[in-house]
């Protein structure tokens, strides 16, 4: 296999691993929540979306954790591939039933990853940051998120 093929396989494995890490994180958060705090979990991917332009595509994955008091905790990973660069972002946010959103964490590399290997490493770093987040204050104490942050 040539280096391009190896890089493609490494990226595919990283995205697969990211999917299972997000699922495991949501499961751990739900299992560690107080009784009655979590009403359910719903997957939001993985999904690929292609543009009419041949040099653009996006990969998204995530999960919703439905909480008491009509709150939803969202874990989301987004990779936007393009000729100008690849953008990566991982976020955790909480939303109330009126659509108000409070972002708890948003992380991604400061520069576009220049290679598949750099993108694989950046995906791992973003997921590690999500895994260090402790959402217990949201799941337990918060009834409503604050005002939407700009």
N, C-alpha and C positions, 0 to 999 in steps of 0.2 A: 504494500500500500504506500502511495506517495505521501509527502508531508501534508498536502492539501486534504487528502482523504483522512489522514490521521487527525488533523485538526477538526474536520467535520465530525468524526466519531467522538472526539473529546467533547465537543460542544453539545452533541446530542446526549451524551451521558450526563453532562453537567445539567442540562435542562430536565432530564428524567430525574436525576437526584434532587434537583430543586423542587420538583413536584412532590416527591415523597417527603422531603424535609418540611415543606409547608404543611402537608397533611399531618405529619407527626407533631409539629408545633401546635397546630390548632387542637389536635386531640389532647396534648399535654395541658394546654391552657384550659380546655373544657373539663378535663378530669381533675384538675387542681382547684377548680372554682367551687365556691360553696354550693350546697344543695339548692336547687331551684334557680340558680343564677344563669344557667345556660339552657336554652330551649331547643337548640339544635345547631347543626352545621350543614352548610351547602357548598358544594364545589363550584368554582367559577372558571374552570378550565382543566387542563391546558387547551389553548386555542391558538391557531395560526390565522393571521389575516394578511391577505396579499393585496397589494395596490395594483392599479392599472400600469404603473411604472415597473419595469422589470428589476429595478435596483432597490425596491422597497418592500419590506415585509415586517410584520410584528408578531411577537410571541407574548401571550399573556397567560397568567395562571394566578389562582388565588382561591381563597375560601372566605365564606361569611360565617361568623359565629353569632347566632341569634341569642341575645341576652334578655334578661328580665327588664321591665320598664321600657319596652319598645326600643331598645338600643341594639345596634348591629356593629360588631367588630369586624373589620375587613382587613385581611392579609392579602397583599397584592404584589406580584412580580411582573414587570414589563420590560421587554427587550425590543427596541425598535431598530431594525437593521436598515441601513441605507448607504448609498455610495459615499455620502459625505461623512459618515461615521455611524457607529452603533451606540445608541443611548440605552442605558440600563438604569432601572429604578425599582426599589423595593419599598413598600409603604405599609404602615399599619395605621388605620384610622377608625374612629367611632362615629356612627351616624345615628341621629334620633329619628323618630317617625315623621318629623316635619322636614327632613332633608338637611338639617344642620349637621355639618361635618367638622370634626376636630381631628387634625392629623397628630398622631402620637409619635411617629417616626417616619422619616423619608430619607432614604440613603441610596447612594450610587457613586460611581467613580467621578472624580472631578474632571477627568479628561476622557474622551472617547477611547475605549480599548482599541489598540492598533492591530491586534492579532486575535485569532481564536483562542490562543493560550491565555492572553491577557483578559479576554472576556470570561473565560472559564474561571480564572482566579477572582475576577471582580464579582461574579455571581456567588461564589463561595463566601467572599467577604461580606457581601450584602446580607446573605442568609445568616451568617454568624452574628451580625448586628441585630437582626430580627430575633434570633434565638436568645440574645442577652436581654431583650426587653421584658420587663415584668408588668403585665397588664392587670395585675390583681387589683390595683386601685380603681381601674375602670370597671372591672367585672363586679367588684364588691361595693365600692363606696359611691360611685358616681351614678346619678340618676339621669342626668342630661349633659351632653357635651356643652362646652362654652360656645361663645359666638364663633362663627366661621372665621378662621384665620385667613388673611389675604395671601 
